[in-house]
Amino acid sequence: MTRAFIPYGIYWSTPFAKWQGPISHLNSLKLAANVGKAALDAKCFPMERIDLGILGVTNPQHGVFYGLPWVTGMMGIDHVAGPTVQQACATSARSLQMAAAQVADGSAQCALLIMADRCSNGPIVYYPDPSAPGGTGITERWVLDNFAMDPYARNAMIDTAENVAAKFSIGMAQQHEVAIARYVQYQQALANDRAFQRRYMVDAPITDSGFRKQTGTLSADDGIFATTAEGLAKLKPVKPGGTVTFGSQTHPADGNAGVIVTTREQADEVSLDKAIVVELLGFGQARVEKGHMPMAVAPAVMAALKNARLEIKDVDAIKTHNPFAVNDIAFSIETGFPLEKMNNYGCSLIWGHPQGPTGLRSVIELIEELALRGGGVGAFGGCAAGDSAVAVVLRVSGG
């Protein structure tokens, strides 16, 4: 047990916007600072209690060198220091683990986690190389080139899905069935005027790039693709001879999310519903054979359960970061957890993938799902670049 807690309701996520959408021109750290301060103010959270900050960001933005101290400075809590974490799609889970460890060992009492990313307009980096012919350096498109090539495994992200599909004999039709099911689950979060999402989702102000004049508000996910059997039937595999289509994989997105991790005593004091207790129970990580990224989620979740002294049969709800439908199918095969019981109310396969914030939105939705159930044990697992994954196990009591 980590002895670290999340105060119920002291978390938030903006809607996610498909890349090159309504917030594609905004510096993700400035936007996250503005959103985070507004969210904590609205919840009447005592900002002076924060003594640790962790920023998760995977795509460099202007000013990211200063990282977390810049973000907390913009939020008006310039006494708060802490690290900036970059672990691709596992950034949120890793940040939760780091915060829980510091709260557990007493080196921090109240940690603020800010996860912010913008896949849109990713930087184009030039690496000088005076020793190369003519002194010509190397240019890297931060987002697109890294999606397209793992420098160690020598494959694209989509190749990892095809490799796992081949390993488990997962065909296109099965992947499309999962994509349709996940889209239907997402509709549950939109029911009754988005009642489920309104439990945690906050608006993102849309301004000019200088954050001077507000021109609009992002209040709901933008750019969601309608998923139907008829539409999927028209799609061909992205790669010749493959099984993965554009309908069975996620899309890059922009957005941010935040959460407080603290002690039991402080969580009880500031929780928006003192009858609900959210305890972080354990964490796990895994790395599988190269070129098989979607397979990493299952062993990471099993490791987290082992650390929490639990088994898969003890889990009431699971959320996954599933950049490919293949992820969930492989997870179900390896763990025995039913496909239909995973990812209620939505997942990154449907609402997109800004990278850093993706896992935290999933964890927040997991908490709310368990609260609606009256409590239970939940697990989140997210694969990440380098054929790795990090997982979180938590318990919600009451609801």
C-alpha positions as CSV (number, residue, x, y, z in Angstrom):
1,M,0.0,0.0,0.0
2,T,1.4,3.4,-0.9
3,R,-0.4,5.4,1.9
4,A,-1.1,8.0,-0.7
5,F,-4.6,9.3,-1.6
6,I,-6.4,11.4,-4.2
7,P,-9.0,13.7,-2.6
8,Y,-12.3,12.9,-4.3
9,G,-13.1,15.5,-6.9
10,I,-9.8,17.4,-6.7
11,Y,-8.8,16.5,-10.3
12,W,-9.8,17.7,-13.7
13,S,-9.3,17.2,-17.4
14,T,-10.0,19.5,-20.3
15,P,-11.8,18.1,-23.3
16,F,-9.4,16.6,-25.8
17,A,-9.2,18.2,-29.3
18,K,-8.1,16.5,-32.4
19,W,-4.8,17.8,-33.6
20,Q,-4.8,21.0,-35.7
21,G,-8.1,21.8,-34.0
22,P,-9.2,24.6,-31.7
23,I,-6.3,24.7,-29.2
24,S,-3.5,23.7,-31.6
25,H,-2.0,27.2,-31.6
26,L,-1.8,27.5,-27.8
27,N,1.3,26.8,-25.7
28,S,0.3,23.7,-23.8
29,L,2.1,24.7,-20.6
30,K,0.5,28.2,-20.5
31,L,-2.9,26.7,-21.2
32,A,-2.5,24.0,-18.5
33,A,-1.4,26.6,-15.9
34,N,-4.5,28.7,-16.6
35,V,-6.8,25.8,-16.6
36,G,-5.2,24.3,-13.4
37,K,-5.4,27.5,-11.4
38,A,-9.0,28.0,-12.4
39,A,-10.0,24.4,-11.6
40,L,-8.4,24.6,-8.1
41,D,-9.9,28.0,-7.4
42,A,-13.3,26.7,-8.4
43,K,-12.9,23.8,-6.0
44,C,-11.8,26.2,-3.2
45,F,-8.6,24.2,-2.8
46,P,-6.0,25.7,-0.4
47,M,-3.1,26.2,-2.8
48,E,-0.7,27.0,0.0
49,R,-0.7,23.4,1.0
50,I,1.0,22.2,-2.2
51,D,4.6,21.4,-1.5
52,L,5.5,19.3,-4.6
53,G,4.7,19.7,-8.2
54,I,5.2,17.3,-11.1
55,L,4.8,18.3,-14.7
56,G,4.3,15.7,-17.4
57,V,4.9,16.8,-20.9
58,T,6.3,14.8,-23.9
59,N,6.2,17.3,-26.8
60,P,8.5,20.3,-26.2
61,Q,6.9,23.7,-26.2
62,H,8.5,27.1,-26.1
63,G,9.8,27.6,-22.5
64,V,9.6,23.9,-21.6
65,F,13.3,24.0,-20.4
66,Y,12.0,25.6,-17.2
67,G,9.3,23.0,-16.8
68,L,7.5,22.6,-13.6
69,P,8.8,25.8,-11.8
70,W,7.5,27.9,-14.7
71,V,4.1,26.3,-14.6
72,T,3.7,26.7,-10.8
73,G,4.9,30.2,-11.1
74,M,2.2,31.0,-13.7
75,M,-0.3,29.5,-11.3
76,G,0.7,31.8,-8.4
77,I,2.4,29.1,-6.3
78,D,6.0,30.0,-7.0
79,H,7.2,28.3,-3.7
80,V,6.5,24.9,-5.4
81,A,9.3,23.0,-7.1
82,G,9.6,19.6,-8.6
83,P,10.5,17.5,-11.7
84,T,9.3,17.5,-15.3
85,V,8.5,13.9,-16.4
86,Q,8.7,12.6,-20.0
87,Q,7.8,8.9,-20.5
88,A,5.6,9.1,-23.6
89,C,2.2,7.6,-23.1
90,A,3.1,6.4,-19.6
91,T,3.9,9.9,-18.3
92,S,0.8,10.2,-16.2
93,A,1.1,6.8,-14.5
94,R,4.8,7.4,-13.8
95,S,4.0,10.8,-12.3
96,L,1.4,9.3,-10.0
97,Q,3.9,6.7,-8.9
98,M,6.5,9.4,-8.1
99,A,4.0,11.5,-6.2
100,A,2.7,8.6,-4.2
101,A,6.3,7.6,-3.3
102,Q,7.1,11.0,-2.0
103,V,3.9,11.3,0.0
104,A,4.5,7.8,1.4
105,D,8.0,8.5,2.6
106,G,7.1,11.9,4.0
107,S,9.2,14.1,1.7
108,A,6.0,15.7,0.5
109,Q,2.6,16.2,2.0
110,C,0.6,17.5,-1.0
111,A,1.6,17.0,-4.6
112,L,0.1,18.8,-7.6
113,L,0.3,16.9,-10.9
114,I,-0.1,18.8,-14.2
115,M,-0.1,16.8,-17.4
116,A,0.0,18.9,-20.6
117,D,0.6,18.1,-24.2
118,R,0.0,19.3,-27.7
119,C,0.6,16.9,-30.6
120,S,-0.4,19.7,-33.0
121,N,2.5,21.8,-34.4
122,G,5.1,19.7,-32.8
123,P,8.6,21.1,-32.9
124,I,11.1,20.5,-35.7
125,V,14.4,20.0,-34.0
126,Y,17.8,20.5,-35.7
127,Y,20.8,18.7,-34.1
128,P,24.1,20.2,-35.3
129,D,26.8,17.7,-36.3
130,P,30.1,19.5,-37.2
131,S,31.7,16.1,-38.0
132,A,29.2,15.2,-40.7
133,P,30.0,15.9,-44.4
134,G,29.7,19.7,-44.9
135,G,28.8,20.0,-41.2
136,T,25.2,19.1,-42.0
137,G,23.2,18.2,-38.9
138,I,20.1,16.1,-38.4
139,T,16.5,17.4,-38.5
140,E,13.8,15.6,-36.5
141,R,10.1,16.2,-36.7
142,W,9.4,15.5,-33.0
143,V,6.0,14.0,-33.3
144,L,5.8,12.5,-36.8
145,D,9.3,11.0,-37.0
146,N,9.0,9.3,-33.6
147,F,5.6,7.9,-34.4
148,A,7.2,6.5,-37.6
149,M,10.4,5.0,-36.2
150,D,11.5,3.5,-32.9
151,P,15.3,4.0,-33.0
152,Y,15.9,0.7,-31.1
153,A,13.2,-1.7,-32.5
154,R,13.4,0.0,-36.0
155,N,9.7,0.0,-36.5
156,A,6.7,2.3,-36.5
157,M,4.1,2.4,-33.8
158,I,1.6,0.7,-36.1
159,D,4.1,-2.1,-36.7
160,T,3.9,-3.0,-33.0
161,A,0.1,-3.4,-33.4
162,E,0.5,-5.6,-36.5
163,N,3.1,-7.7,-34.7
164,V,0.8,-8.4,-31.8
165,A,-2.1,-9.0,-34.1
166,A,-0.1,-11.6,-35.8
167,K,1.1,-13.2,-32.5
168,F,-2.5,-13.6,-31.2
169,S,-4.2,-14.1,-34.6
170,I,-6.3,-11.0,-34.2
171,G,-8.0,-10.1,-37.5
172,M,-9.4,-6.9,-38.8
173,A,-13.0,-7.9,-38.1
174,Q,-12.3,-8.5,-34.4
175,Q,-10.5,-5.2,-34.1
176,H,-13.5,-3.4,-35.7
177,E,-15.8,-5.1,-33.2
178,V,-13.8,-3.7,-30.3
179,A,-13.7,-0.2,-31.9
180,I,-17.5,-0.2,-32.3
181,A,-17.9,-1.4,-28.7
182,R,-15.6,1.3,-27.4
183,Y,-17.5,4.0,-29.3
184,V,-20.8,2.8,-27.8
185,Q,-19.2,2.9,-24.3
186,Y,-18.1,6.5,-25.0
187,Q,-21.8,7.4,-25.7
188,Q,-22.6,6.5,-22.1
189,A,-20.4,9.4,-21.0
190,L,-22.4,11.8,-23.3
191,A,-25.8,10.7,-22.0
192,N,-28.0,13.2,-20.1
193,D,-26.1,16.2,-21.4
194,R,-22.7,14.6,-20.7
195,A,-23.5,14.0,-17.1
196,F,-20.6,11.6,-16.6
197,Q,-18.0,13.9,-18.1
198,R,-19.3,16.9,-16.2
199,R,-18.2,15.1,-13.0
200,Y,-14.6,16.0,-13.8
201,M,-14.3,17.9,-17.1
202,V,-13.5,21.6,-17.2
203,D,-13.6,24.1,-20.0
204,A,-10.4,25.2,-21.8
205,P,-10.5,28.9,-22.8
206,I,-9.6,29.5,-26.4
207,T,-7.5,32.6,-26.9
208,D,-5.2,34.2,-29.3
209,S,-1.7,32.7,-29.2
210,G,-0.5,35.4,-26.8
211,F,-3.2,34.5,-24.3
212,R,-4.5,38.0,-24.4
213,K,-8.1,37.8,-25.8
214,Q,-10.5,34.9,-25.4
215,T,-12.1,34.0,-28.6
216,G,-14.0,30.9,-27.5
217,T,-14.3,27.9,-25.2
218,L,-13.6,24.2,-25.6
219,S,-16.3,22.6,-23.6
220,A,-16.5,19.1,-25.1
221,D,-14.2,16.7,-27.0
222,D,-13.5,17.9,-30.5
223,G,-13.0,15.8,-33.5
224,I,-14.4,12.5,-32.4
225,F,-15.0,10.1,-35.3
226,A,-18.4,8.4,-35.6
227,T,-17.7,4.7,-35.6
228,T,-20.2,2.4,-37.4
229,A,-20.0,-1.1,-38.8
230,E,-20.8,0.3,-42.2
231,G,-18.1,2.9,-42.1
232,L,-15.5,0.5,-40.8
233,A,-16.3,-2.0,-43.6
234,K,-15.2,0.5,-46.1
235,L,-11.7,0.9,-44.7
236,K,-8.6,-0.9,-45.8
237,P,-5.6,-1.7,-43.7
238,V,-3.1,1.2,-43.3
239,K,-0.3,-1.1,-44.3
240,P,-0.6,-3.5,-47.3
241,G,-1.4,-7.0,-46.0
242,G,-2.0,-5.7,-42.5
243,T,-5.1,-5.8,-40.2
244,V,-5.0,-2.3,-38.5
245,T,-7.2,0.4,-40.1
246,F,-7.6,4.1,-39.3
247,G,-10.8,3.0,-37.6
248,S,-9.1,0.7,-35.1
249,Q,-6.5,3.1,-33.9
250,T,-6.5,6.4,-32.0
251,H,-5.8,9.9,-33.3
252,P,-3.3,12.5,-32.0
253,A,-4.9,15.2,-29.8
254,D,-4.3,18.2,-27.6
255,G,-5.4,18.7,-24.0
256,N,-4.3,18.7,-20.3
257,A,-5.3,17.3,-16.9
258,G,-4.4,17.6,-13.3
259,V,-4.8,15.9,-9.9
260,I,-3.8,16.3,-6.2
261,V,-2.0,13.4,-4.4
262,T,-1.8,13.8,-0.7
263,T,-2.0,12.1,2.7
264,R,-5.1,10.4,4.1
265,E,-5.7,13.3,6.5
266,Q,-5.5,16.1,4.0
267,A,-7.5,14.1,1.4
268,D,-10.3,13.7,4.0
269,E,-10.2,17.4,4.7
270,V,-10.3,18.8,1.2
271,S,-12.4,16.0,-0.6
272,L,-15.5,17.3,-2.3
273,D,-17.3,14.3,-0.9
274,K,-15.9,13.0,2.4
275,A,-17.8,9.8,2.1
276,I,-15.6,8.8,-0.9
277,V,-12.0,7.7,-0.3
278,V,-9.6,7.2,-3.2
279,E,-6.4,5.3,-2.3
280,L,-3.5,4.5,-4.5
281,L,-2.6,0.8,-3.9
282,G,0.2,0.0,-6.2
283,F,2.2,0.5,-9.4
284,G,3.9,-1.8,-11.9
285,Q,5.9,-1.5,-15.0
286,A,6.9,-3.9,-17.8
287,R,8.8,-4.1,-21.0
288,V,8.2,-6.8,-23.6
289,E,10.1,-8.0,-26.7
290,K,10.9,-5.2,-29.1
291,G,8.3,-4.3,-31.6
292,H,5.4,-5.6,-29.4
293,M,4.3,-2.5,-27.5
294,P,0.6,-3.4,-27.0
295,M,1.6,-6.6,-25.1
296,A,3.2,-4.6,-22.3
297,V,0.0,-3.5,-20.6
298,A,-1.0,-6.9,-19.2
299,P,2.3,-7.6,-17.4
300,A,2.4,-4.1,-16.1
301,V,-1.1,-4.4,-14.6
302,M,-0.2,-7.8,-13.2
303,A,2.9,-6.3,-11.5
304,A,0.9,-3.5,-10.1
305,L,-1.7,-5.9,-8.7
306,K,1.1,-8.0,-7.2
307,N,2.5,-4.9,-5.5
308,A,-1.0,-4.2,-4.1
309,R,-1.3,-7.8,-2.9
310,L,-4.3,-8.3,-5.2
311,E,-5.2,-10.5,-8.2
312,I,-7.1,-9.9,-11.4
313,K,-10.2,-11.4,-9.9
314,D,-10.2,-8.6,-7.3
315,V,-10.5,-5.9,-10.0
316,D,-13.9,-4.3,-10.6
317,A,-13.0,-1.9,-13.4
318,I,-10.1,-1.5,-15.8
319,K,-9.2,1.4,-18.1
320,T,-6.4,1.2,-20.7
321,H,-4.6,3.5,-22.9
322,N,-5.4,1.7,-26.1
323,P,-3.8,3.4,-29.1
324,F,-4.9,0.3,-31.0
325,A,-7.9,-2.0,-30.6
326,V,-5.3,-4.8,-30.6
327,N,-4.2,-3.6,-27.1
328,D,-7.5,-4.5,-25.4
329,I,-7.8,-7.8,-27.2
330,A,-4.3,-8.9,-26.2
331,F,-4.9,-7.7,-22.7
332,S,-8.1,-9.8,-22.4
333,I,-6.4,-12.9,-23.9
334,E,-3.4,-12.6,-21.5
335,T,-5.4,-11.8,-18.3
336,G,-8.8,-13.3,-18.8
337,F,-10.5,-10.0,-18.0
338,P,-13.6,-9.6,-20.2
339,L,-13.3,-7.2,-23.1
340,E,-16.8,-5.9,-22.5
341,K,-16.0,-4.9,-18.9
342,M,-13.0,-2.7,-19.8
343,N,-13.1,1.0,-20.7
344,N,-16.6,2.0,-19.7
345,Y,-17.5,5.6,-20.5
346,G,-14.6,6.1,-22.9
347,C,-11.0,5.6,-23.7
348,S,-8.1,7.0,-25.8
349,L,-9.0,4.8,-28.8
350,I,-12.1,7.1,-29.1
351,W,-11.3,10.5,-27.5
352,G,-7.7,10.7,-28.8
353,H,-4.2,10.8,-27.4
354,P,-2.4,13.9,-26.4
355,Q,0.3,11.6,-24.8
356,G,1.1,13.2,-21.4
357,P,-2.5,13.7,-20.1
358,T,-4.0,10.6,-21.7
359,G,-3.4,8.3,-18.8
360,L,-4.5,10.8,-16.2
361,R,-7.9,11.4,-17.9
362,S,-8.3,7.6,-17.9
363,V,-7.5,7.3,-14.1
364,I,-9.9,10.2,-13.4
365,E,-12.7,8.4,-15.3
366,L,-11.8,5.2,-13.5
367,I,-12.3,6.9,-10.2
368,E,-15.7,8.3,-11.2
369,E,-16.8,4.9,-12.6
370,L,-16.0,3.2,-9.3
371,A,-17.7,6.0,-7.3
372,L,-20.9,5.5,-9.3
373,R,-20.6,1.7,-8.5
374,G,-20.4,2.5,-4.8
375,G,-16.7,1.7,-4.7
376,G,-14.3,-1.0,-5.8
377,V,-10.8,-1.8,-7.1
378,G,-9.7,-0.3,-10.4
379,A,-6.6,-0.6,-12.6
380,F,-5.2,1.5,-15.3
381,G,-2.5,0.3,-17.7
382,G,-0.9,2.3,-20.5
383,C,1.6,1.2,-23.1
384,A,4.4,3.6,-24.1
385,A,7.2,4.0,-26.6
386,G,9.9,1.5,-26.2
387,D,7.6,-1.5,-25.8
388,S,6.9,-0.6,-22.2
389,A,4.0,0.1,-19.9
390,V,3.2,1.5,-16.5
391,A,0.1,0.6,-14.5
392,V,-1.8,2.0,-11.5
393,V,-4.1,0.1,-9.1
394,L,-6.4,2.1,-6.8
395,R,-9.4,1.6,-4.5
396,V,-12.4,3.8,-4.2
397,S,-14.4,3.3,-1.0
398,G,-17.9,4.7,-0.7
399,G,-19.9,6.5,-3.4
